[in-house]
Amino acid sequence: MPQRSELREDIATGSGAIAHTLSAPGRAGSYAVRKITLNLSGNPTTSESYTVTKDNKNAAVYDVLHYSEDLASGPTTDVVITFEPEELVLQVDSDGNRDQVDIVFANTETRTYGSVIEYEAR
């Protein structure tokens, strides 16, 4: 059984619109996103979608929406999304082109947030 590499974190915090992006780090290789978490200081009441999208290095036509939720649809101050090892993989090719994961939420009510992307080298 292959040994897992160490989990790394990319974090963002603030109280405005969320635009948290992680580009595949390092040189040519691949990285698996394992978990994304969001904590909000209060429940949003404005209908707005929280989305997680893989932005493909080759072209927008290959982008994939992995998660979308209207956080005002229920009492939501915490979101936890887990991924299987091969589900959300970010790659860097030999020319340095990189996949990204983009987390977006309008956050009109300016809730304070903490957003964390956990990932590991493959």
N, C-alpha and C positions, 0 to 999 in steps of 0.2 A: 504494500500500500504506500503510495507516494506521501511524503511528509508535506503538510501545508506550510506555506511561507508565513512570515509574520504579517499580521493585519496592520494596515496603515490607515490613518484618518485624514480627511480633508474637512475642515469645519468652516462654517460661516455663521455670523450672528448679526443682528440689527433689528430695526423696527420699521423698515420700509418694504418696498417690493422685494421679493426673493428672486434672485437670479444667481443661483449657486451652480457653478460649472466646474467639473473635474475633467481635465485633459489627461489622456493616458501619459503617465510620466516616463522619464528615462529614454533609453535608446530603443531600437527595434525590439519588440517583444509584445507580450500581452498581459493584461491585468483583469482580474475578476472582481466585479463589484459584489460584495457579500451582503451589505445591509445599508439602508438609508433610514435615518431617523429625523424627525422634526418635532420640536416642542414649541408651542405657542403660549404666550402669557395669558391668553383668554380665548374663549370660543368665538370664531368668526360668525357674524350674522349676515354678511353680504355674500350672495351666491357667486363664488369664484372657484375655479378649478385649480388644484394643486397637481402639477404634472411632473413626471420623470420620463425623459426622452433620451434615447441613444442617438447622438448626432454622428452619423457615419462619416468617416474621413474621405470617402470616395465621392459622394454627392448626396444632396438632400433627399433624392428619390429613395435612398436606402435607410433613411432615418426611421426609428421605430419608437412608438409610444409604449412604454412599459407599465405605466401607472397613471391613473387620473381619478381624482375624487373631489367633489364639491364639499369643502370642509364646513360649509354652513348647513349641510343636510342633517347634521346630528351634533351632539355635543362632542366636538373634536378639538382637543388641545395637543394630542400626541398622535403621531403617525410612525409606524414601524413597518418597513418593507424589507423582507429578506429574499435573497436570491440564491438559487442553486449555483454550484461552481461554474457551470457552462451557460448560464442563463443571460447574464449581462457582462459580456467580455469587451474590453476596450483594447484596441491594438494600435501599435506604432509600426509603420512600415519602414523599409530601409531608406526611404527618401525623407523620413521624419514626419510624414503625414499622420495625424493622430485622431482617433475616435474620441468623443467626449460624452459625458453624461450631463444633461442639463436639467436642473430642478427650477421650476418656475411657479410663482404664486403672487398674484397682484397685491395681496395684503392691504387692501384699502383702509382697513380699520387700524393700521399700523401697530399690530400686535408685536411685541418683542419676540424674536424667534432665535432658536438654535438649530442649525441644520448640520448633520454629520453624514459623510459618505465613508463607509469602511470598505477597503479594497485590499487585494493581495496580488503579488506577482505570480504568474503561472509558469 
